[in-house]
Amino acid sequence: MNKEIESQLQEHDAPSFKSKVSSLAYFIKEIFSQDKMALIGTIIFILFIIVALMAPTLAPHDPMEIHRRDGEIVRTEPPSSEFPFGTTNRGRCVFSQVIMGSRVALLVGALAALLVTIIGSNIGLISGYYGGWIDNLFMRIVDISYAIPFIPFTIILVTLLRPSIWNIILAIVVLTWRTIARVLRAQVLSVKERPYVKAAKVAGASNARIIFLYILPNVLPLALLEMSLRMAQAIVAESTVSFLGFGDPDVISWGRILQEGFIAGAMREAWWWVIPPGLAIAIVVVSVFFSSRALEFVANPQLRRR
């Protein structure tokens, strides 16, 4: 009997995972037709993804190659047809470095955001659903983590382990899951009081089934929204750490390009060296924020009523 009741609840009362995903796709399509900024942001972000995937093909030169002309190193040459973004003081093509740097930025951003979302969402779901001492334990851990400054923590972690993009991702994950956990916990506290969730408990559904079948579909849009925001945060974090000199010395990143340009005094003498990577960071971050507007409308019913 309990199984029959639960089956009816699943079919009629609680939105299924499939229907929720379908609704998500429908709302995103509708929002894109109404919000041109979200559409533009998504298109720009997709272009960055294409550039990152095709970076070895699009880059005209090896980003670490030292170029010479008539036996002399082509140092800090302004933009030209051969070097669209000019060259560095070591004769390296800035355009090729910016193109290859997109791979590092999106890799760090996507992987860190994915891990943060998985960890933070599970903690938020468990904390909000069970409450009691489990909720208190996780929320106290969140409070403690907010007291740890990101940059000093990352510098210490990278120094103890070694400078690499993987350790930077680790630092980002360790300190940024807290936001998603807290946001989703608040949403779960509301969702778990809905009639169909209470009815599922009465019908004998397991806690895991209730969490992932009845509650998760309702907080999924919010989790995806937070994931997009955390991606932008991770890209800025990696660029900041690399600019400070604690990035991976074996890879080309936008932060490292800025750091080398700043050390060489390019801020005043070779603007073409520092402006392209700076603009790349700004544009990709803004595009992520604009594209996340669509998810914000899906996650916030009040915005959809306007």
ABEGO torsion letter per residue (X at the ends): XAAAAAAAAAAAABBBAAAAAAAAAAAAAAAAAABAAAAAAAAAAAAAAAAAAAAAAABABBAABBBBBGGBBBBGBBBBAABAAEBBAAGBBAAAAAAAAAAAAAAAAAAAAAAAAAAAAAAAAAAAAAEEAAAAAAAAAAAAAAABBAAAAAAAAAAABEBBAAAAAAAAAAAAAAAAAAAAAAAAAAAAABAAAAAAAAAGBBAAAAAAAAAAAAAAAAAAAAAAAAAAAAAAAAAAAAAAGABBAABBBAAAAAAAAAAAGAAAABAAAAAAAAAAAAAAAAAAAAAAAAAAAAABAAAAAX
